[in-house]
Amino acid sequence: MARYQAKANGQKGRVFANLPVLPARTPTGAIAGDGVSCSMCHQIQSGKLGTEESFTAGFVVDENTLPGQRPIFGPYEVDAGRSGIMQSASQFNPQKGMHMQDSALCGSCHTLYTHTRGPDGEVIGTLPEQVPYLEWQHSDYYGTRSCQSCHMPQLEKQMAITAVLGQPRENFSRHVFRGGNFFMPRIFNQYRAELGVTALPQDLAQAAQETSRNLTDDSAKVTITRAEISGSRLEAEVELANLAGHKLPTAYPSRRAWLHLAVKDRNGQTVFESGALNPDGSISGNINDSDPARYEPHYERIEVEEQVQIYEAIMADPKNNVTTGLLKAIRFIKDNRILPSGFDKSTAQNDIAVKGNADADTDFTGGGDTVRYAVPVTPGSGPYSIQAELWYQPIGFRWAQNLKQQQAAEIDRFLSYFNANSGQSGIVMAKDMKSVK
């Protein structure tokens, strides 16, 4: 809201000038603290939605109508009596607008391009920082299921949605905004006093729980489709299915998912393990977590523990150096995030294209991926148990630790939060087990 207010005044949005938000240091401090509100989203008009012009918060809001008459939209007809009550109480004129249930509404803010800056601060390129709306358009979900259907699931019963003279409404969309970041609501709750958090503890806890439930119940499936002993090797195939309508993970590129596969002998001793989460939030064997200049390639076959299948977006600067800096990044050199059903690699535009080895992987297709493991074992030591897990982190280890390159009190504070909670920074989205003799 603070950014849009600045834009409407012909200015640029400012972030640190509004900190701390409590007590407010600037006239926009309060709305900067809220970030997004009910009235912000519901004032968005249908014009330009779905077009490139609407992306990066290029939506249209009526800035000319005087307060007290400005329209605010919802998917229901509002009778004259209730309209008058809402107008007197909120200073908004309620109108029916079915675009509130259109994915293009979400796409206006969640299709975000950032500017790459040169050594003197000049713009030298753009980066598709997050484009889940464009990924959705290139999937089977386009035209069948909206963003809102998953992230704002509808109630199966009627619901009165106003406190005064509310009438029962069908198909009310729950404003839970189920997403993929369970970690930060927990941080906000844990450090609420020093961060000036005003959201109720139980509300933040519920947001984290809803997010975790969405990730574990509705996002992915893991199946060990084949497992057999061949000489001194255990051969296994792990099949992943993306149940979401966009890449998995999607949006902000700090997010990553990875396969953790462990094999144990008949005595319960681990004989092979790839992709274990360390207490500090790093992934065992991931070269990027130990060396910020390198990264794990996409694998079709894994034969040693140091190889880890990580589904992620790796950015590079104009000199092809790996980076986590959005103002430095100009392109992705790896993007093997699991594709949604129906996604065609061969026809995807560059902003959503697969990057790196995954592009040539014939098993990496719309809907999922298959990874083969060849694990050295001792003949006669079976049966062996195999467990395959798909893990997920909203904030990868390197994205947090690279912040140390800059000195700032805000960075030091965030890193202290991350490091204190790094052991709980990941979650198992899906898993499968199989035994083989």
C-alpha positions in Angstrom: 0.0 0.0 0.0 2.8 2.4 0.8 4.4 1.7 -2.5 1.2 2.3 -4.4 0.5 5.5 -2.5 4.0 6.8 -3.5 3.4 5.8 -7.1 0.0 7.6 -7.1 1.9 10.7 -5.9 4.5 10.5 -8.6 7.2 9.2 -6.2 9.1 6.0 -5.7 8.3 3.6 -2.9 10.7 3.5 0.0 11.3 0.7 2.5 13.8 1.5 5.2 12.5 5.0 5.6 9.3 3.4 7.1 11.2 1.3 9.7 10.4 0.7 12.4 6.7 0.6 11.5 5.7 0.8 15.2 5.6 3.5 16.2 5.1 5.0 12.8 8.0 7.2 11.7 6.4 8.5 8.6 2.8 9.3 7.4 2.8 6.1 5.4 4.3 4.0 8.3 1.1 2.4 9.3 0.1 1.2 5.8 3.7 0.2 5.2 3.5 -2.0 8.3 0.2 -3.6 7.0 1.7 -4.1 3.6 -1.5 -5.3 1.9 -5.0 -4.8 3.2 -8.6 -5.9 2.3 -9.3 -2.5 0.7 -6.2 -2.6 -1.4 -7.0 -5.8 -3.3 -10.7 -5.2 -3.4 -10.2 -1.8 -5.1 -8.4 -3.3 -8.0 -10.4 -2.8 -11.2 -10.8 -5.3 -14.1 -9.0 -3.1 -16.6 -5.6 -4.4 -17.9 -5.8 -7.6 -15.8 -4.0 -10.4 -17.5 -1.9 -8.2 -19.7 1.9 -7.5 -19.4 1.0 -3.9 -18.3 -0.7 -5.2 -15.2 2.3 -7.2 -14.0 4.6 -6.0 -11.2 1.6 -4.4 -9.5 0.5 -2.5 -12.6 -3.1 -2.9 -11.6 -5.7 -0.1 -11.9 -7.3 1.6 -9.0 -9.7 4.5 -9.2 -7.7 7.5 -7.9 -10.0 10.2 -9.2 -13.4 9.5 -7.5 -13.6 11.3 -4.2 -13.4 9.3 -0.9 -16.9 8.1 0.1 -17.8 7.2 -3.5 -15.0 5.0 -4.6 -16.0 1.5 -5.8 -14.9 -1.6 -4.0 -15.5 -5.0 -5.6 -16.7 -8.5 -4.6 -18.3 -11.4 -6.4 -21.8 -10.7 -5.0 -24.7 -8.3 -5.8 -25.3 -5.9 -2.9 -28.8 -4.5 -2.4 -29.3 -0.7 -1.9 -29.8 -1.0 1.9 -26.7 -2.9 2.7 -24.7 -0.8 0.1 -25.7 2.3 2.0 -24.6 0.8 5.4 -21.2 -0.2 4.0 -20.7 3.1 2.3 -21.4 5.0 5.5 -19.2 2.7 7.6 -16.2 2.2 5.2 -16.5 5.1 2.7 -16.5 2.6 -0.2 -19.3 1.9 -2.7 -19.6 -1.9 -3.0 -20.1 -3.2 -6.5 -20.2 -6.7 -8.1 -16.9 -7.6 -9.9 -16.4 -11.2 -10.9 -12.7 -10.4 -11.7 -12.1 -10.8 -8.0 -12.2 -14.6 -8.7 -10.0 -14.4 -11.8 -6.4 -15.6 -11.6 -5.3 -12.5 -13.5 -6.1 -10.5 -10.3 -3.5 -12.6 -8.4 -1.1 -12.4 -11.4 -0.9 -8.6 -11.3 1.3 -8.7 -8.1 2.6 -12.2 -8.3 4.1 -11.7 -11.7 7.1 -9.7 -10.7 10.1 -8.5 -12.7 13.1 -7.0 -11.0 15.6 -4.6 -12.6 19.2 -5.7 -12.9 21.6 -2.9 -12.0 25.0 -2.2 -13.4 28.1 -0.9 -11.5 26.8 2.7 -11.5 23.2 1.7 -10.6 22.0 1.9 -14.2 19.3 -0.6 -15.4 21.0 -3.2 -17.6 18.3 -5.9 -17.8 15.3 -7.5 -16.1 14.7 -10.8 -14.3 11.5 -12.7 -14.0 11.9 -12.9 -10.3 8.6 -14.8 -9.8 6.0 -15.8 -12.4 3.6 -18.4 -11.0 0.8 -16.9 -13.0 2.7 -17.4 -16.3 3.5 -21.0 -15.2 -0.2 -21.6 -14.5 -1.1 -20.3 -17.9 1.2 -23.0 -19.5 -0.3 -25.8 -17.5 -3.4 -28.0 -17.5 -4.9 -25.9 -14.7 -5.3 -22.9 -17.1 -9.0 -22.5 -17.8 -10.0 -25.2 -15.3 -8.8 -24.2 -11.9 -8.0 -20.6 -10.7 -5.3 -19.5 -8.2 -8.1 -18.7 -5.8 -9.4 -22.3 -5.9 -6.3 -23.6 -4.2 -5.1 -20.6 -2.2 -8.5 -19.3 -1.1 -10.6 -22.5 -1.1 -14.4 -22.1 -1.0 -16.6 -23.1 1.9 -19.0 -25.9 1.1 -21.8 -24.1 3.1 -23.4 -20.7 3.1 -21.6 -17.9 5.0 -22.7 -14.5 6.2 -19.6 -12.4 5.4 -20.5 -9.1 7.0 -21.0 -8.4 10.7 -24.0 -6.1 10.2 -27.1 -7.5 8.5 -25.0 -10.2 6.8 -26.9 -12.5 4.4 -25.8 -16.0 3.7 -23.6 -16.3 0.6 -22.7 -19.3 -1.5 -19.2 -20.2 -2.5 -17.4 -17.9 -0.1 -13.7 -17.9 -0.7 -11.8 -18.4 2.6 -9.2 -15.6 2.9 -6.5 -18.0 4.2 -4.1 -17.3 1.4 -2.5 -20.8 1.7 1.0 -20.4 0.3 4.4 -21.9 0.7 6.1 -20.0 3.5 5.4 -21.6 6.9 8.8 -20.4 8.2 8.3 -16.6 8.4 4.9 -16.6 10.3 6.7 -18.7 13.0 9.6 -16.1 13.1 7.1 -13.3 13.4 5.3 -15.0 16.2 8.5 -16.0 18.1 10.0 -12.5 17.9 6.8 -10.5 18.0 7.8 -8.2 20.7 11.0 -6.8 19.2 9.4 -6.8 15.7 6.3 -4.9 16.8 4.0 -7.6 15.4 0.3 -6.8 16.0 -1.2 -10.0 14.5 -2.6 -12.3 17.2 -0.4 -15.2 18.1 -3.1 -17.7 17.3 -3.7 -16.2 13.9 0.0 -16.5 12.9 0.1 -20.0 14.3 -2.9 -20.9 12.2 -1.3 -19.4 9.1 1.8 -21.5 9.6 -0.4 -24.6 10.2 -2.5 -24.0 7.1 0.6 -23.5 5.0 2.2 -26.7 6.3 -1.0 -28.6 5.7 -1.2 -27.3 2.1 2.3 -28.4 1.5 2.0 -31.9 2.9 -1.5 -32.8 1.8 -2.1 -31.1 -1.6 1.3 -30.3 -3.2 3.3 -33.3 -4.2 3.4 -37.1 -4.3 6.5 -39.4 -4.0 6.5 -43.0 -5.2 9.3 -45.6 -5.3 8.2 -47.2 -8.5 11.0 -49.8 -8.8 13.6 -51.3 -6.4 15.7 -54.4 -7.0 19.2 -55.8 -6.2 21.4 -56.2 -9.2 24.8 -57.7 -8.2 26.4 -55.3 -5.7 24.0 -52.5 -6.4 20.5 -51.6 -5.3 18.7 -50.0 -8.2 15.7 -47.7 -7.4 13.5 -45.3 -9.3 11.8 -42.5 -7.5 8.9 -40.8 -9.2 7.7 -37.3 -8.2 4.4 -35.8 -9.0 3.6 -32.1 -8.8 0.0 -31.6 -7.7 0.1 -27.8 -7.9 -0.9 -25.6 -10.8 2.6 -24.0 -11.2 6.2 -25.0 -10.7 7.1 -26.7 -7.4 8.4 -24.7 -5.7 7.4 -21.4 -7.3 7.6 -17.7 -6.7 10.5 -16.2 -4.8 13.7 -17.9 -5.8 15.0 -18.6 -2.3 12.6 -21.6 -2.2 13.9 -25.0 -2.9 12.7 -28.7 -2.8 15.0 -31.7 -2.8 15.0 -35.5 -2.6 16.3 -37.2 0.5 16.9 -40.9 0.0 18.1 -43.2 2.7 18.8 -46.9 2.5 19.2 -49.1 5.6 20.3 -52.7 6.0 18.5 -55.4 8.0 20.2 -54.1 11.2 18.8 -50.6 10.7 22.2 -49.2 9.8 22.2 -46.5 7.1 24.3 -47.7 4.2 23.5 -44.8 1.8 22.0 -41.3 2.4 21.6 -38.4 -0.1 20.1 -35.1 0.8 19.9 -35.0 4.6 18.9 -31.7 6.2 21.6 -30.5 8.5 20.8 -28.6 11.8 22.1 -25.4 10.3 19.6 -25.5 7.4 22.1 -26.7 4.8 21.7 -29.9 2.8 24.4 -32.5 3.2 26.3 -32.9 -0.1 24.9 -29.8 -1.7 27.9 -27.9 -3.2 26.1 -24.6 -3.2 25.6 -24.6 0.6 29.4 -25.1 1.1 30.5 -23.0 -1.9 28.4 -20.0 -3.0 30.1 -19.9 -6.4 28.9 -23.4 -7.4 25.6 -25.4 -7.5 24.3 -28.9 -7.9 23.3 -29.8 -11.5 20.1 -31.6 -12.3 20.6 -35.3 -12.1 18.9 -38.2 -14.0 20.9 -40.8 -12.0 22.5 -40.6 -8.6 25.3 -43.0 -7.6 27.1 -41.3 -4.7 25.9 -39.6 -1.5 27.5 -36.3 -2.5 25.0 -36.0 -5.4 21.7 -34.4 -4.4 18.7 -33.8 -6.6 17.6 -30.2 -5.7 14.7 -28.5 -7.5 15.6 -24.9 -7.5 16.2 -21.7 -9.5 19.8 -20.6 -9.5 20.5 -17.0 -10.7 23.6 -15.6 -12.4 24.9 -12.0 -12.8 26.1 -10.6 -16.2 29.5 -12.2 -15.7 27.8 -15.6 -15.2 28.7 -15.7 -11.4 26.2 -17.4 -9.2 24.3 -14.9 -7.1 21.4 -14.5 -4.7 21.2 -10.7 -5.2 18.1 -9.7 -7.1 19.7 -6.4 -8.3 22.7 -8.4 -9.6 20.9 -11.3 -11.2 20.1 -11.1 -14.9 19.1 -14.7 -15.7 18.6 -18.2 -14.4 21.3 -20.7 -15.2 19.4 -23.6 -13.5 15.7 -23.9 -13.2 14.5 -27.5 -12.7 11.7 -26.8 -10.4 9.1 -29.5 -10.9 6.7 -28.7 -13.7 2.9 -28.7 -13.3 0.8 -31.1 -15.3 0.5 -30.2 -19.0 3.6 -28.0 -19.0 5.4 -28.4 -22.4 9.1 -27.6 -22.1 9.5 -27.2 -25.9 6.9 -24.4 -26.2 7.5 -22.5 -22.9 8.5 -18.9 -23.2 11.9 -17.9 -21.9 10.6 -16.4 -18.7 9.2 -19.8 -17.5 11.6 -22.1 -19.4 13.5 -25.0 -18.0 17.2 -24.1 -17.6 20.2 -26.5 -17.3 20.4 -30.2 -17.6 16.7 -30.8 -16.9 15.8 -29.5 -20.3 17.4 -32.6 -21.9 16.0 -35.0 -19.3 13.2 -37.0 -21.0 11.8 -38.0 -17.6 11.5 -34.4 -16.5 8.2 -33.5 -18.0 4.9 -31.7 -17.2 3.6 -33.2 -14.0 6.8 -34.6 -12.5 10.2 -36.2 -12.6 11.8 -39.6 -12.2 15.2 -40.0 -10.5 17.2 -43.2 -10.6 19.5 -44.3 -7.8 22.3 -46.9 -7.9 23.4 -47.6 -4.4 26.4 -49.9 -3.6 25.4 -52.7 -1.2 26.9 -55.8 0.2 25.2 -59.0 -1.2 23.4 -61.0 1.4 23.0 -58.1 3.8 19.4 -57.5 3.0 16.6 -57.0 3.2 17.1 -53.3 2.6 14.6 -50.6 3.5 14.4 -47.5 1.2 12.8 -44.2 2.2 12.4 -41.4 -0.2 11.3 -37.9 1.0 10.6 -34.7 -0.8 11.8 -31.9 1.4 11.1 -28.2 1.0 12.5 -24.9 2.4 11.0 -21.4 1.9 14.4 -19.9 2.5 17.4 -21.9 1.4 20.6 -21.9 3.5 22.7 -19.9 0.9 20.0 -17.2 0.6 20.3 -16.5 4.3 24.0 -16.8 4.7 24.9 -14.7 1.6 23.4 -11.7 3.4 26.6 -11.6 5.5 28.2 -9.9 2.5 26.5 -6.7 3.6 26.7 -5.0 7.0 23.4 -3.8 8.4 21.5 -4.2 11.7 18.5 -5.6 9.9 20.6 -8.3 8.3 22.3 -9.2 11.6 18.9 -9.5 13.3 17.4 -11.6 10.5 20.4 -14.0 10.5 20.1 -14.4 14.2 16.5 -15.5 13.8 17.3 -17.8 10.9 20.3 -19.5 12.6 18.3 -20.0 15.8 15.5 -21.7 13.9 17.4 -23.3 11.0 16.8 -26.8 12.2 13.1 -26.3 11.6 13.5 -24.4 8.3 12.4 -27.4 6.2 9.4 -29.7 5.9 8.7 -33.1 4.3 6.1 -32.6 1.6 5.7 -36.3 0.6 7.4 -39.6 1.1 7.3 -43.3 0.3 9.0 -46.5 1.6 9.8 -49.8 0.1 11.7 -52.9 1.1 13.8 -55.1 -1.2 15.7 -58.3 -0.7 
